[in-house]
């Protein structure tokens, strides 16, 4: 075909309106093109959303709680003067309690010492009562011993002496002591004068010349004064 035979393009005004086939084909083509365009971008956001959900699943919310700031303590509505007054009152009460404790401790210590002294005194009184009751027995043994010494039976004197020694030893275990009497100065706290006689030589004070009955003491307590004859 020569150039002269090629068809000459016509302007849009010269082409005329589209045919019915062309009009029916174009909407279908456009619809298919629109569906393809809408479907392609819809997959990407869905995948991204799924990935984001998968990545966010392990987070249990602990990190958000750990990062929350601690609550600030509430302010005390009381003023500084009120707090100082309460502190002073508490210190005063503490001092009062300590004073009461010291006082109670001192009273208890005094009570303990007093009861200890009283208990010791009661024990001494008990010992004294026992010793006083046995002194009469000891006196009888002494008189029996004096009578036995004047007899011809030495075995009797030895037997009485043995019993007397045992009794004296038992009384000494309680703290009993015989008062010194013969030849010492007369002491009204320890001696009881039953008679007086003139001294062979001048003396400055009365002297015990003879003992009728021995005296005894238990510790500092005189259980029985000695009955003596005084010369002066």
TORKOL-4160 file (C-alpha; in steps of 0.2 Angstrom, whole numbers, padded with zeros to 4 digits, m for minus):
232
<pt num="1" X="0000" Y="0000" Z="0000"/>
<pt num="2" X="0007" Y="0017" Z="m0005"/>
<pt num="3" X="0006" Y="0033" Z="0005"/>
<pt num="4" X="m0008" Y="0038" Z="m0006"/>
<pt num="5" X="m0018" Y="0023" Z="m0002"/>
<pt num="6" X="m0016" Y="0024" Z="0018"/>
<pt num="7" X="m0031" Y="0031" Z="0027"/>
<pt num="8" X="m0031" Y="0049" Z="0032"/>
<pt num="9" X="m0034" Y="0051" Z="0051"/>
<pt num="10" X="m0050" Y="0061" Z="0055"/>
<pt num="11" X="m0053" Y="0073" Z="0069"/>
<pt num="12" X="m0064" Y="0068" Z="0084"/>
<pt num="13" X="m0077" Y="0079" Z="0076"/>
<pt num="14" X="m0076" Y="0070" Z="0060"/>
<pt num="15" X="m0076" Y="0052" Z="0069"/>
<pt num="16" X="m0094" Y="0054" Z="0075"/>
<pt num="17" X="m0102" Y="0046" Z="0091"/>
<pt num="18" X="m0095" Y="0029" Z="0097"/>
<pt num="19" X="m0104" Y="0014" Z="0092"/>
<pt num="20" X="m0116" Y="0004" Z="0103"/>
<pt num="21" X="m0102" Y="m0010" Z="0105"/>
<pt num="22" X="m0089" Y="0002" Z="0110"/>
<pt num="23" X="m0101" Y="0010" Z="0123"/>
<pt num="24" X="m0105" Y="m0007" Z="0131"/>
<pt num="25" X="m0087" Y="m0013" Z="0131"/>
<pt num="26" X="m0080" Y="0002" Z="0140"/>
<pt num="27" X="m0090" Y="0001" Z="0157"/>
<pt num="28" X="m0085" Y="m0018" Z="0159"/>
<pt num="29" X="m0067" Y="m0014" Z="0156"/>
<pt num="30" X="m0068" Y="0001" Z="0168"/>
<pt num="31" X="m0076" Y="m0010" Z="0182"/>
<pt num="32" X="m0063" Y="m0024" Z="0180"/>
<pt num="33" X="m0049" Y="m0011" Z="0181"/>
<pt num="34" X="m0057" Y="m0003" Z="0197"/>
<pt num="35" X="m0059" Y="m0020" Z="0205"/>
<pt num="36" X="m0040" Y="m0024" Z="0202"/>
<pt num="37" X="m0035" Y="m0007" Z="0209"/>
<pt num="38" X="m0046" Y="m0009" Z="0225"/>
<pt num="39" X="m0040" Y="m0027" Z="0228"/>
<pt num="40" X="m0022" Y="m0024" Z="0227"/>
<pt num="41" X="m0019" Y="m0011" Z="0241"/>
<pt num="42" X="m0032" Y="m0019" Z="0252"/>
<pt num="43" X="m0020" Y="m0034" Z="0256"/>
<pt num="44" X="m0006" Y="m0023" Z="0262"/>
<pt num="45" X="m0015" Y="m0015" Z="0276"/>
<pt num="46" X="m0022" Y="m0031" Z="0282"/>
<pt num="47" X="m0005" Y="m0040" Z="0283"/>
<pt num="48" X="0002" Y="m0025" Z="0292"/>
<pt num="49" X="m0012" Y="m0026" Z="0304"/>
<pt num="50" X="m0010" Y="m0044" Z="0307"/>
<pt num="51" X="0009" Y="m0042" Z="0310"/>
<pt num="52" X="0006" Y="m0028" Z="0321"/>
<pt num="53" X="m0007" Y="m0039" Z="0332"/>
<pt num="54" X="0006" Y="m0053" Z="0332"/>
<pt num="55" X="0020" Y="m0042" Z="0338"/>
<pt num="56" X="0009" Y="m0034" Z="0351"/>
<pt num="57" X="0002" Y="m0050" Z="0358"/>
<pt num="58" X="0016" Y="m0054" Z="0370"/>
<pt num="59" X="0015" Y="m0038" Z="0379"/>
<pt num="60" X="0004" Y="m0041" Z="0395"/>
<pt num="61" X="0004" Y="m0024" Z="0401"/>
<pt num="62" X="0017" Y="m0026" Z="0414"/>
<pt num="63" X="0029" Y="m0013" Z="0406"/>
<pt num="64" X="0015" Y="0000" Z="0407"/>
<pt num="65" X="0013" Y="m0003" Z="0426"/>
<pt num="66" X="0031" Y="m0003" Z="0430"/>
<pt num="67" X="0034" Y="0013" Z="0421"/>
<pt num="68" X="0020" Y="0022" Z="0431"/>
<pt num="69" X="0026" Y="0034" Z="0444"/>
<pt num="70" X="0024" Y="0030" Z="0463"/>
<pt num="71" X="0010" Y="0040" Z="0471"/>
<pt num="72" X="0016" Y="0055" Z="0481"/>
<pt num="73" X="0013" Y="0054" Z="0500"/>
<pt num="74" X="m0002" Y="0063" Z="0506"/>
<pt num="75" X="0003" Y="0079" Z="0515"/>
<pt num="76" X="m0001" Y="0080" Z="0534"/>
<pt num="77" X="m0014" Y="0092" Z="0537"/>
<pt num="78" X="m0007" Y="0097" Z="0554"/>
<pt num="79" X="0004" Y="0112" Z="0556"/>
<pt num="80" X="0022" Y="0112" Z="0562"/>
<pt num="81" X="0017" Y="0119" Z="0579"/>
<pt num="82" X="0004" Y="0105" Z="0581"/>
<pt num="83" X="0017" Y="0092" Z="0577"/>
<pt num="84" X="0030" Y="0100" Z="0589"/>
<pt num="85" X="0017" Y="0100" Z="0603"/>
<pt num="86" X="0013" Y="0082" Z="0600"/>
<pt num="87" X="0031" Y="0078" Z="0601"/>
<pt num="88" X="0033" Y="0087" Z="0617"/>
<pt num="89" X="0019" Y="0079" Z="0625"/>
<pt num="90" X="0025" Y="0062" Z="0620"/>
<pt num="91" X="0042" Y="0065" Z="0627"/>
<pt num="92" X="0034" Y="0071" Z="0643"/>
<pt num="93" X="0024" Y="0055" Z="0644"/>
<pt num="94" X="0040" Y="0045" Z="0641"/>
<pt num="95" X="0049" Y="0054" Z="0655"/>
<pt num="96" X="0035" Y="0051" Z="0667"/>
<pt num="97" X="0035" Y="0032" Z="0663"/>
<pt num="98" X="0053" Y="0031" Z="0665"/>
<pt num="99" X="0052" Y="0040" Z="0682"/>
<pt num="100" X="0038" Y="0028" Z="0687"/>
<pt num="101" X="0049" Y="0013" Z="0682"/>
<pt num="102" X="0064" Y="0020" Z="0692"/>
<pt num="103" X="0053" Y="0023" Z="0707"/>
<pt num="104" X="0045" Y="0005" Z="0706"/>
<pt num="105" X="0062" Y="m0003" Z="0704"/>
<pt num="106" X="0069" Y="0007" Z="0719"/>
<pt num="107" X="0054" Y="0002" Z="0730"/>
<pt num="108" X="0056" Y="m0016" Z="0724"/>
<pt num="109" X="0074" Y="m0016" Z="0729"/>
<pt num="110" X="0070" Y="m0009" Z="0746"/>
<pt num="111" X="0056" Y="m0022" Z="0749"/>
<pt num="112" X="0069" Y="m0036" Z="0744"/>
<pt num="113" X="0082" Y="m0029" Z="0756"/>
<pt num="114" X="0069" Y="m0027" Z="0770"/>
<pt num="115" X="0061" Y="m0045" Z="0768"/>
<pt num="116" X="0079" Y="m0052" Z="0767"/>
<pt num="117" X="0083" Y="m0044" Z="0784"/>
<pt num="118" X="0066" Y="m0049" Z="0792"/>
<pt num="119" X="0069" Y="m0067" Z="0786"/>
<pt num="120" X="0086" Y="m0067" Z="0793"/>
<pt num="121" X="0080" Y="m0060" Z="0810"/>
<pt num="122" X="0066" Y="m0073" Z="0810"/>
<pt num="123" X="0078" Y="m0087" Z="0807"/>
<pt num="124" X="0089" Y="m0080" Z="0822"/>
<pt num="125" X="0074" Y="m0079" Z="0833"/>
<pt num="126" X="0070" Y="m0097" Z="0829"/>
<pt num="127" X="0087" Y="m0103" Z="0833"/>
<pt num="128" X="0086" Y="m0093" Z="0849"/>
<pt num="129" X="0070" Y="m0101" Z="0854"/>
<pt num="130" X="0077" Y="m0118" Z="0851"/>
<pt num="131" X="0093" Y="m0114" Z="0860"/>
<pt num="132" X="0084" Y="m0107" Z="0875"/>
<pt num="133" X="0074" Y="m0122" Z="0877"/>
<pt num="134" X="0089" Y="m0133" Z="0877"/>
<pt num="135" X="0099" Y="m0123" Z="0890"/>
<pt num="136" X="0089" Y="m0130" Z="0904"/>
<pt num="137" X="0094" Y="m0147" Z="0898"/>
<pt num="138" X="0112" Y="m0142" Z="0897"/>
<pt num="139" X="0110" Y="m0135" Z="0915"/>
<pt num="140" X="0104" Y="m0152" Z="0921"/>
<pt num="141" X="0118" Y="m0160" Z="0913"/>
<pt num="142" X="0131" Y="m0149" Z="0921"/>
<pt num="143" X="0123" Y="m0152" Z="0938"/>
<pt num="144" X="0123" Y="m0171" Z="0935"/>
<pt num="145" X="0141" Y="m0170" Z="0930"/>
<pt num="146" X="0146" Y="m0161" Z="0946"/>
<pt num="147" X="0138" Y="m0174" Z="0956"/>
<pt num="148" X="0146" Y="m0188" Z="0946"/>
<pt num="149" X="0163" Y="m0181" Z="0948"/>
<pt num="150" X="0160" Y="m0182" Z="0967"/>
<pt num="151" X="0156" Y="m0200" Z="0966"/>
<pt num="152" X="0168" Y="m0215" Z="0965"/>
<pt num="153" X="0160" Y="m0221" Z="0948"/>
<pt num="154" X="0171" Y="m0213" Z="0935"/>
<pt num="155" X="0161" Y="m0221" Z="0921"/>
<pt num="156" X="0146" Y="m0211" Z="0925"/>
<pt num="157" X="0155" Y="m0195" Z="0925"/>
<pt num="158" X="0162" Y="m0199" Z="0908"/>
<pt num="159" X="0145" Y="m0204" Z="0901"/>
<pt num="160" X="0137" Y="m0187" Z="0907"/>
<pt num="161" X="0152" Y="m0177" Z="0900"/>
<pt num="162" X="0150" Y="m0186" Z="0883"/>
<pt num="163" X="0132" Y="m0181" Z="0882"/>
<pt num="164" X="0135" Y="m0163" Z="0888"/>
<pt num="165" X="0149" Y="m0161" Z="0875"/>
<pt num="166" X="0137" Y="m0167" Z="0861"/>
<pt num="167" X="0124" Y="m0155" Z="0866"/>
<pt num="168" X="0136" Y="m0141" Z="0867"/>
<pt num="169" X="0143" Y="m0145" Z="0850"/>
<pt num="170" X="0125" Y="m0145" Z="0843"/>
<pt num="171" X="0121" Y="m0128" Z="0850"/>
<pt num="172" X="0137" Y="m0121" Z="0844"/>
<pt num="173" X="0132" Y="m0126" Z="0827"/>
<pt num="174" X="0117" Y="m0115" Z="0829"/>
<pt num="175" X="0129" Y="m0100" Z="0834"/>
<pt num="176" X="0127" Y="m0102" Z="0853"/>
<pt num="177" X="0141" Y="m0095" Z="0863"/>
<pt num="178" X="0145" Y="m0095" Z="0882"/>
<pt num="179" X="0147" Y="m0078" Z="0890"/>
<pt num="180" X="0164" Y="m0075" Z="0898"/>
<pt num="181" X="0161" Y="m0071" Z="0916"/>
<pt num="182" X="0173" Y="m0076" Z="0929"/>
<pt num="183" X="0187" Y="m0062" Z="0932"/>
<pt num="184" X="0179" Y="m0050" Z="0920"/>
<pt num="185" X="0171" Y="m0033" Z="0923"/>
<pt num="186" X="0153" Y="m0034" Z="0928"/>
<pt num="187" X="0142" Y="m0030" Z="0913"/>
<pt num="188" X="0123" Y="m0028" Z="0917"/>
<pt num="189" X="0119" Y="m0032" Z="0899"/>
<pt num="190" X="0127" Y="m0049" Z="0901"/>
<pt num="191" X="0128" Y="m0053" Z="0919"/>
<pt num="192" X="0115" Y="m0054" Z="0933"/>
<pt num="193" X="0122" Y="m0051" Z="0950"/>
<pt num="194" X="0114" Y="m0062" Z="0963"/>
<pt num="195" X="0125" Y="m0056" Z="0977"/>
<pt num="196" X="0140" Y="m0045" Z="0981"/>
<pt num="197" X="0156" Y="m0047" Z="0992"/>
<pt num="198" X="0170" Y="m0036" Z="0996"/>
<pt num="199" X="0185" Y="m0037" Z="0985"/>
<pt num="200" X="0202" Y="m0043" Z="0993"/>
<pt num="201" X="0211" Y="m0029" Z="0984"/>
<pt num="202" X="0204" Y="m0012" Z="0979"/>
<pt num="203" X="0196" Y="m0012" Z="0962"/>
<pt num="204" X="0191" Y="0002" Z="0950"/>
<pt num="205" X="0175" Y="m0007" Z="0945"/>
<pt num="206" X="0165" Y="m0022" Z="0950"/>
<pt num="207" X="0172" Y="m0039" Z="0945"/>
<pt num="208" X="0163" Y="m0055" Z="0943"/>
<pt num="209" X="0170" Y="m0067" Z="0956"/>
<pt num="210" X="0160" Y="m0082" Z="0954"/>
<pt num="211" X="0147" Y="m0089" Z="0942"/>
<pt num="212" X="0131" Y="m0098" Z="0948"/>
<pt num="213" X="0124" Y="m0101" Z="0931"/>
<pt num="214" X="0133" Y="m0098" Z="0914"/>
<pt num="215" X="0125" Y="m0086" Z="0902"/>
<pt num="216" X="0124" Y="m0088" Z="0883"/>
<pt num="217" X="0122" Y="m0078" Z="0868"/>
<pt num="218" X="0117" Y="m0081" Z="0850"/>
<pt num="219" X="0126" Y="m0069" Z="0838"/>
<pt num="220" X="0123" Y="m0052" Z="0845"/>
<pt num="221" X="0108" Y="m0057" Z="0855"/>
<pt num="222" X="0110" Y="m0062" Z="0874"/>
<pt num="223" X="0099" Y="m0077" Z="0876"/>
<pt num="224" X="0102" Y="m0078" Z="0895"/>
<pt num="225" X="0113" Y="m0067" Z="0906"/>
<pt num="226" X="0125" Y="m0076" Z="0918"/>
<pt num="227" X="0120" Y="m0077" Z="0936"/>
<pt num="228" X="0136" Y="m0071" Z="0945"/>
<pt num="229" X="0143" Y="m0065" Z="0962"/>
<pt num="230" X="0151" Y="m0048" Z="0961"/>
<pt num="231" X="0165" Y="m0041" Z="0972"/>
<pt num="232" X="0170" Y="m0023" Z="0973"/>
